[in-house]
Amino acid sequence: VQLQAFGGGFVQAGGSLRLSCAASGNPWNLNVMGWYRQAPGNKRELVAYITRSGVTNYADPVKGRFTISRDNGKSTAYLQMTSLKPEDSAVYYCNAAPIVPALPTNFWGQGTQVTVSS
């Protein structure tokens, strides 16, 4: 599995960004796609995941502000981020797994930096 995340950038608090994760490889390993983030000095944490059938789950800090989606035909996952806060600043990574309990796997793409200024 290969994963490539992009779409990060610099935005002011209250702004929006949309991240994309392009995936390739065995479709079975892409049944669940997730977004993680890691800020300096912090552990990498789950932001949200989505199953192939569209079931989603969000971390509490992003509920109501972030929306995860996917295009199965393009093997791409998206993370729409709105009402961004400085504490959302981090490197965002995507990950993929055959089933939810297997998240995160060793299938990490390169991250994309998100910086939110106050």
C-alpha positions in Angstrom: 0.0 0.0 0.0 1.2 3.5 -0.9 -0.4 6.6 0.6 0.2 10.2 -0.4 -1.3 13.0 1.6 -1.4 16.6 0.4 -3.4 19.8 0.8 -1.9 21.2 3.9 -0.9 24.8 4.3 -1.0 27.9 6.4 -4.3 29.3 7.5 -5.7 31.7 10.0 -7.8 30.5 12.9 -11.4 30.0 11.8 -10.3 29.1 8.3 -10.6 25.9 6.3 -8.5 23.4 4.6 -9.1 20.2 2.6 -6.7 17.4 2.8 -6.5 14.5 0.3 -5.0 11.1 0.6 -4.3 9.2 -2.6 -3.9 5.5 -2.0 -2.8 2.6 -4.2 -2.4 -1.1 -3.5 -4.4 -4.1 -2.6 -8.0 -2.9 -2.2 -8.5 -5.1 0.8 -6.0 -3.1 2.7 -7.9 0.1 1.9 -11.2 -0.9 3.4 -10.6 1.6 6.2 -8.8 4.9 5.7 -7.9 7.2 8.5 -6.3 10.5 9.2 -3.8 11.0 12.0 -1.9 14.0 13.2 1.2 14.7 15.2 2.2 18.0 16.7 5.7 18.6 18.0 6.3 16.8 21.2 3.1 14.9 21.0 2.1 11.4 20.1 0.5 10.7 16.7 -3.2 10.6 17.3 -6.3 9.5 15.4 -8.3 12.3 13.9 -11.0 10.3 12.0 -11.5 7.2 10.0 -14.0 6.0 7.4 -14.8 2.6 6.2 -15.5 1.6 2.6 -19.2 1.6 3.3 -19.0 5.1 4.7 -19.1 4.5 8.4 -17.1 7.3 10.1 -15.6 8.0 13.5 -14.1 11.2 14.8 -11.9 12.2 17.7 -13.7 14.4 20.2 -11.6 17.6 19.5 -12.6 17.6 15.9 -16.2 16.6 16.0 -18.5 19.0 14.3 -15.6 20.8 12.6 -13.9 18.1 10.4 -15.5 15.8 7.9 -13.9 12.7 6.5 -15.1 11.3 3.1 -13.8 9.0 0.4 -14.1 8.3 -3.2 -13.7 4.5 -3.6 -13.4 4.7 -7.3 -10.4 6.9 -6.9 -9.0 5.2 -3.8 -8.8 8.7 -2.2 -9.8 9.9 1.2 -10.5 13.5 2.1 -10.5 15.5 5.3 -12.4 18.7 5.2 -11.3 20.9 8.1 -13.3 23.9 9.1 -13.3 26.4 12.0 -9.6 25.6 12.4 -7.9 26.3 15.7 -4.2 26.8 16.5 -4.2 23.5 18.4 -5.1 21.8 15.1 -1.6 22.6 13.9 0.3 19.4 13.2 1.6 17.1 10.5 -1.4 15.2 9.2 -0.9 11.6 8.0 -3.2 9.1 6.3 -3.3 5.4 7.0 -5.2 2.4 5.7 -6.2 -0.9 7.1 -8.4 -3.9 6.2 -10.5 -3.5 9.3 -10.9 -0.8 12.0 -9.2 -2.7 14.8 -6.0 -2.9 12.6 -5.6 0.9 12.6 -3.0 2.2 12.5 -1.0 -0.1 10.3 2.6 0.4 9.0 1.1 1.9 5.9 2.0 5.5 6.4 2.3 8.0 3.7 4.3 11.2 4.0 2.5 13.8 6.1 1.3 17.2 5.1 1.8 20.1 7.4 -1.1 22.2 8.7 -0.3 25.4 10.5 -3.1 27.5 12.0 -2.2 31.0 13.2 -4.1 32.7 16.0 
